[in-house]
Amino acid sequence: MKKLLLITLILTTYCSLTAQNANTQRSHSIKGPLVGLSYSYEHPIAQHSTLNMELILNGGFGSGTFNGNYWYIAPSLRIEPRYYYNLSKRFSKGKKTINNSANYIAVSADYQPGFSIGNNAEASQYILIVPKYGLKRTMGEHFIFEVAAGVGTNIIGSSNWEAVLAMDLKLGYAF
């Protein structure tokens, strides 16, 4: 009985020490932006840096003057290197760092191929490049809250450049 208790204590201590640390962690998650759905895979590339890759289904609906009521669903791909600058500080203060719960700076590159499914709506092909400031927090063990914002550029086709304000607000589940 004492050996079983000792093994349980060692395993519990080991699991609690490895569950939270000051390094970035691999993470798979499903997130829900305001309109749409995404699958995200975040892979550590350095002690405080990750490469976040997301497959996003953007959606929209509304009513227009020329085309009446419309709705659409359009896929896009996001590649986003992130630097979690306060991960060690959060860990040293005893705050959650599971699923990379920390503030970050990133450069987001989104690509939408320009096709969609919908009614009276068409999605444009674009490449969006935005430096962002964001934060990611885990609630409990698996639920994620993420918010980020930045100003960047939208490249439409091959010749038109325009400034854009990008904002992310997502709730998700990490598994």
Secondary structure, DSSP 4 states (H G I P E B T S, - for coil): -HHHHHHHHHHHHHHHHHHS-SS---EEEEEE-SSEEEEEEEEEEETTEEEEEEEEEEEEEEEETTTEEEEEEEEEEEEEEEE-TTHHHHHHTT---TTS-EEEEEEEEEEE-S--EEES--PPPEEEEEEEEEEEEEETTTEEEEEEEEEEEEEETTTEEEEEEEEEEEEEEE-
